[in-house]
Amino acid sequence: MSEMDTGFSIRKTTRDDLPTLLKIESEVSPFPWSARQFGESIDDHDGCVLLKGKRVIGYLFYQQVLDQAELLNIAVRPSFQGEGLGSLLLNMCMDTLRDTTVQLHLEVRASNFTAIGLYLRAGFKQIGQRRAYYRSEMGREDALLMAYNFLENGAVSV
Ligand SMILES: CC(C)(COP(=O)(O)OP(=O)(O)OC[C@H]1O[C@@H](n2cnc3c(N)ncnc32)[C@H](O)[C@@H]1OP(=O)(O)O)[C@@H](O)C(=O)NCCC(=O)NCCS
């Protein structure tokens, strides 16, 4: 576990986190990940939880294949949002990938302005759009495809 001066720390996700992750996910997402999706991501992909003391207040999952990585999910507990913790989680993930990865890409709902703001602030660019990709409360909505290029942003060549 890595400790920070602020009382926040980060560690890898475990199966024991599952109930807490499901609870947070149900509070932040209109179409939450299922227990199965979290379980598979904990077992097969890279994930970390952000702790305040011993309390889990956020999580992030990504998948790396060779020199490409995909951000699968990121969330911060509602009462802790807007304090820079989403950026903290994302930047820690990007630091982990920086030396081995050319591109980190993701898909985000076109209506998710908070997440899009988070990604733009971190240096992601929109590289595409998938029409009517997601189910939504209004029917369907587009996915924006976004990517962060580590080589363009000063990483060592992999
Ligand atoms: C997306 C999410 C993780 C951001 O976490 P957060 O801790 O609130 O984010 P931060 O406080 O670090 O904010 C980082 C940037 O996000 C953007 N942002 C944050 N809150 C915002 C808001 N209410 N409206 C617009 N942009 C916002 C801003 O660009 C902000 O940078 P700034 O503070 O310099 O303006 C959080 O809102 C969340 O859990 N959302 C629900 C889950 C989700 O949608 N995940 C993304 C799936 S693709």
The ligand as an ORCA input file, in Angstrom:
! r2SCAN-3c Opt
* xyz 0 1
  C     -15.734     11.100    -12.971
  C     -15.347     11.110    -11.492
  C     -14.494      9.877    -11.186
  C     -14.514     12.379    -11.213
  O     -14.064     12.319     -9.867
  P     -13.814     13.654     -9.015
  O     -13.081     13.247     -7.797
  O     -15.104     14.367     -8.828
  O     -12.915     14.483    -10.022
  P     -11.910     15.666     -9.637
  O     -12.398     16.390     -8.435
  O     -10.542     15.103     -9.597
  O     -12.070     16.609    -10.895
  C     -11.197     16.472    -11.979
  C     -11.745     17.220    -13.170
  O     -12.970     16.632    -13.543
  C     -13.827     17.653    -14.047
  N     -14.983     17.779    -13.184
  C     -15.113     17.383    -11.881
  N     -16.357     17.641    -11.446
  C     -17.004     18.221    -12.488
  C     -18.327     18.707    -12.689
  N     -19.249     18.652    -11.708
  N     -18.662     19.214    -13.906
  C     -17.753     19.252    -14.906
  N     -16.474     18.814    -14.781
  C     -16.118     18.310    -13.592
  C     -13.044     18.922    -14.056
  O     -12.348     19.038    -15.263
  C     -12.077     18.686    -12.927
  O     -10.954     19.468    -13.011
  P     -10.948     20.905    -12.216
  O     -11.326     20.598    -10.801
  O      -9.559     21.393    -12.363
  O     -11.965     21.736    -12.904
  C     -16.582     11.169    -10.563
  O     -17.384     12.254    -10.953
  C     -17.415      9.904    -10.608
  O     -17.205      8.972     -9.832
  N     -18.412      9.866    -11.522
  C     -19.307      8.713    -11.621
  C     -18.633      7.535    -12.307
  C     -18.244      7.871    -13.735
  O     -18.966      8.538    -14.453
  N     -17.048      7.367    -14.135
  C     -16.539      7.567    -15.469
  C     -16.936      6.429    -16.366
  S     -16.302      6.680    -18.025
*
